[in-house]
């Protein structure tokens, strides 16, 4: 398969296949989605990618064949996108550590007046919130 170098790298217990393109380790985005970030919604991952300004590389036919040969992408895949090791690390860190990006909900809550956001006085019994008329709800 030409002069493409490939290999495997383990990230958080997940084995990801990579290609060396122009001296950089490049990972298949589809494998990153399905194996590494499988419990995170794709919309969240895409937002993080936009926020981090992740650079994508679209595979040519030879790269596509090599990724199929090392089982990094599905055998029936017609195209593939690659991202660099640095971008995988930044994306993984961002998705695993930061919980919420700035959303419309936060902006709306900031627009409310301070009297509407005033916390209720804390009751003396910390468990009284669990009980209502001697029933657990």
Secondary structure as GFF3:
##gff-version 3
##sequence-region A 1 137
A	DSSP	beta_strand	5	11	.	.	.	ID=ss1
A	DSSP	beta_strand	14	21	.	.	.	ID=ss2
A	DSSP	beta_strand	24	28	.	.	.	ID=ss3
A	DSSP	alpha_helix	29	31	.	.	.	ID=ss4
A	DSSP	pi_helix	32	36	.	.	.	ID=ss5
A	DSSP	alpha_helix	42	52	.	.	.	ID=ss6
A	DSSP	beta_strand	57	58	.	.	.	ID=ss7
A	DSSP	alpha_helix	61	69	.	.	.	ID=ss8
A	DSSP	beta_strand	81	84	.	.	.	ID=ss9
A	DSSP	alpha_helix	85	97	.	.	.	ID=ss10
A	DSSP	alpha_helix	104	111	.	.	.	ID=ss11
A	DSSP	beta_strand	131	132	.	.	.	ID=ss12
A	DSSP	beta_strand	135	136	.	.	.	ID=ss13
###
